[in-house]
Amino acid sequence: MFINISKFLTKNTKWLEKKQTSILSAAFIITLANITSSLAGLLRERLLISSFFDSLETQQAYEAFQIAFQIPDLLFQLIVLGAVSAAFIPIFTDLKKKSQEEAFKFTSSVMNILILIFVVVASFVAFFAEPLTILRTGSEFTPQQVEIAVGLTRLMLFSQLFFAVSNFLTGVLQSYQRFIVSAAAPVFYNFGIILGVILFKDVMGIYSAGVGVILGAFLHMAVQLPSVKKLGFKYKFMLGLKNWSVRRLFSLMPPRILSIGISEIKNLGLGFFATTIGGLSFVVIRLGLRLMTIPIRLFGVPISQASLPFLSQETEDEKQKRFGSLVVQSLHQISFFALPASVLLLILRIPVVRLVFGADNFPWKSTVLTGKVVAILAISVAAQAMVQLLIRAFYALKNTKVPFFITLTTVILYFVVSGIFVYFTDFGVLGLAWATTVSAYLELILFIFALHAETKCFTTKTFWWPQLKMLVSGFLMAVFLYLPFRILDEVVFDTSRTLELIALTFSTGTIGMLVYIYFSYLFDVKELGYLTKIFSAVSKWRPLLANSKEILVDTVADGSDV
């Protein structure tokens, strides 16, 4: 019996190890996993709200939990992700073409060095957690919240050790163009948090969420380890400080670490400004950001992650024109899907907030305020999704300095705008949402002009005109969506009932998408053809995971400056 089960599992899980040889197949896998992960993340958030929103005391504890996330995440972003995102995949890809053994030695060396650094820094942070928490929170953050945040910060530092290992495993898998398992790992992370809250809530209160974070991080690592081992990876305790590849990676890290550090300072600033405003503003802005990031994760991140290995190969072969073509076409794909998602969030903000976060104990006032925040943030969805690819394009060029200076500029703008809204206006948390949106568009514009200076790929014919057609289609979608939404909301559906609220959201969302597709067809938007590929992929998902020869982009450049 056990032998039969083993044969069944072996036979039916081989698709997990398939290599994705096109951006479409890789992005398809990441998108499916991100949909599942996003649903799990929303379920996690709703569980936390229903568990810790019964009174002002528990609401403040929930806000303290969100604040506590910041420092452990900051350390992970700086120390681990700074290395992985800077140049790990391009360098690993170069090494494995010459020697797989050397590539895996390189992985062990970098992993060991960064984990040692993390342990030292994390120990320091744990010791000074209280003054660090007081320093980064505003006047409306209570002493009780500080105490909770300090305890959770120290607890969740352990989770980052698992994430440190896990993200190197992700880098290895993506270097081999195997995206399935690594894309599914976040689902297990969210499941771990849910499990921790369910099992320990009655005994540990809000600290059960911290235990869940540790459990989720462990699952995030454990689910990827078997696949990496099958590729031939064997961990070795070595530092390899004299290894040229290790030194090369660390030479590329400082600009990336500075870029991430600036971004993390922005996140800390968000926490400070929100806790200065008070009224659970940090909870509201975080919930709004969570909804905003879903379309970015579904459309911006998958194509961007899937593109990096392909972009790295193109730059290695010095096919600069094809590199520019690949970037532009990937940006068009991101815009085509992100723009209608942005419109849907903008128009359907209240139904979406109610469906996702509207537990019985979530106040109506908080629902309305979160909806307003979502509306403002939704305007920047396409911009932030496109930036995901543009950053990785510079990494593929092994250029980490330009992203740093652009990030620095946009963060400075964010602080200026946020400070003005918080201290000189009554906008409150809505001002923080506007600061996010304004800085996102500045970041997009700067990245486009910077990359054009290197590749000359953003021409009127190949980039700006197709983008304009999609933008007009999205605008007309918003115009034609608003009226039926209002009519159905006020006349047809009783939105006090969950099923009718779902029906309203689904019906108006369908109308909006049909309008967007119609105008895309009318304006001859090329990316509309990818919908056919997606529907075909859904019906034939296993062949898409196979080693197909499908190429998403054209093999020649689209043109030059017009």
NORTAKA-V398723 format. One record per residue. N is the residue number from 0. SS is DSSP state (H for helix, E for strand, - for the rest). Layout:
BEGIN
n ss
N SS
N SS
END
This chain:
BEGIN
n ss
0 -
1 H
2 H
3 H
4 H
5 H
6 H
7 H
8 H
9 H
10 H
11 H
12 -
13 H
14 H
15 H
16 H
17 -
18 -
19 -
20 -
21 -
22 H
23 H
24 H
25 H
26 H
27 H
28 H
29 H
30 H
31 H
32 H
33 H
34 H
35 H
36 H
37 H
38 H
39 H
40 H
41 H
42 H
43 H
44 H
45 H
46 H
47 H
48 H
49 H
50 H
51 -
52 -
53 -
54 -
55 H
56 H
57 H
58 H
59 H
60 H
61 H
62 H
63 H
64 H
65 H
66 H
67 H
68 H
69 H
70 H
71 H
72 H
73 H
74 H
75 H
76 H
77 H
78 H
79 H
80 H
81 H
82 H
83 H
84 H
85 H
86 H
87 H
88 H
89 H
90 H
91 H
92 H
93 H
94 H
95 H
96 H
97 H
98 -
99 H
100 H
101 H
102 H
103 H
104 H
105 H
106 H
107 H
108 H
109 H
110 H
111 H
112 H
113 H
114 H
115 H
116 H
117 H
118 H
119 H
120 H
121 H
122 H
123 H
124 H
125 H
126 H
127 -
128 H
129 H
130 H
131 H
132 H
133 H
134 H
135 -
136 -
137 -
138 -
139 -
140 -
141 -
142 H
143 H
144 H
145 H
146 H
147 H
148 H
149 H
150 H
151 H
152 H
153 H
154 H
155 H
156 H
157 H
158 H
159 H
160 H
161 H
162 H
163 H
164 H
165 H
166 H
167 H
168 H
169 H
170 H
171 H
172 H
173 H
174 H
175 -
176 -
177 -
178 -
179 H
180 H
181 H
182 H
183 H
184 H
185 H
186 H
187 H
188 H
189 H
190 H
191 H
192 H
193 H
194 H
195 H
196 H
197 H
198 H
199 H
200 H
201 H
202 H
203 H
204 -
205 -
206 H
207 H
208 H
209 H
210 H
211 H
212 H
213 H
214 H
215 H
216 H
217 H
218 H
219 H
220 H
221 H
222 H
223 H
224 H
225 H
226 H
227 H
228 H
229 H
230 -
231 -
232 -
233 -
234 -
235 -
236 -
237 -
238 -
239 -
240 -
241 -
242 -
243 H
244 H
245 H
246 H
247 H
248 H
249 H
250 H
251 H
252 H
253 H
254 H
255 H
256 H
257 H
258 H
259 H
260 H
261 H
262 H
263 H
264 H
265 H
266 H
267 H
268 H
269 H
270 H
271 H
272 H
273 H
274 H
275 H
276 H
277 -
278 -
279 -
280 H
281 H
282 H
283 H
284 H
285 H
286 H
287 H
288 H
289 H
290 H
291 H
292 H
293 H
294 H
295 H
296 H
297 H
298 H
299 H
300 H
301 H
302 H
303 H
304 H
305 H
306 H
307 H
308 H
309 H
310 H
311 H
312 H
313 H
314 H
315 H
316 -
317 -
318 -
319 H
320 H
321 H
322 H
323 H
324 H
325 H
326 H
327 H
328 H
329 H
330 H
331 H
332 H
333 H
334 H
335 H
336 H
337 H
338 H
339 H
340 H
341 H
342 H
343 H
344 H
345 H
346 H
347 -
348 H
349 H
350 H
351 H
352 H
353 H
354 H
355 H
356 H
357 -
358 -
359 -
360 -
361 -
362 -
363 H
364 H
365 H
366 H
367 H
368 H
369 H
370 H
371 H
372 H
373 H
374 H
375 H
376 H
377 H
378 -
379 -
380 H
381 H
382 H
383 H
384 H
385 H
386 H
387 H
388 H
389 H
390 H
391 H
392 H
393 H
394 H
395 H
396 -
397 -
398 -
399 -
400 H
401 H
402 H
403 H
404 H
405 H
406 H
407 H
408 H
409 H
410 H
411 H
412 H
413 H
414 H
415 H
416 H
417 H
418 H
419 H
420 H
421 H
422 H
423 H
424 -
425 -
426 -
427 -
428 H
429 H
430 H
431 H
432 H
433 H
434 H
435 H
436 H
437 H
438 H
439 H
440 H
441 H
442 H
443 H
444 H
445 H
446 H
447 H
448 H
449 H
450 H
451 H
452 H
453 H
454 H
455 -
456 -
457 -
458 -
459 H
460 H
461 H
462 H
463 H
464 H
465 H
466 H
467 H
468 H
469 H
470 H
471 H
472 H
473 H
474 H
475 H
476 H
477 H
478 H
479 H
480 H
481 H
482 H
483 H
484 H
485 H
486 H
487 H
488 H
489 H
490 H
491 H
492 -
493 -
494 -
495 -
496 -
497 H
498 H
499 H
500 H
501 H
502 H
503 H
504 H
505 H
506 H
507 H
508 H
509 H
510 H
511 H
512 H
513 H
514 H
515 H
516 H
517 H
518 H
519 H
520 H
521 H
522 -
523 -
524 -
525 H
526 H
527 H
528 H
529 H
530 H
531 H
532 H
533 H
534 H
535 H
536 H
537 H
538 H
539 -
540 H
541 H
542 H
543 H
544 H
545 -
546 -
547 -
548 -
549 -
550 -
551 -
552 -
553 -
554 -
555 -
556 -
557 -
558 -
559 -
560 -
561 -
END
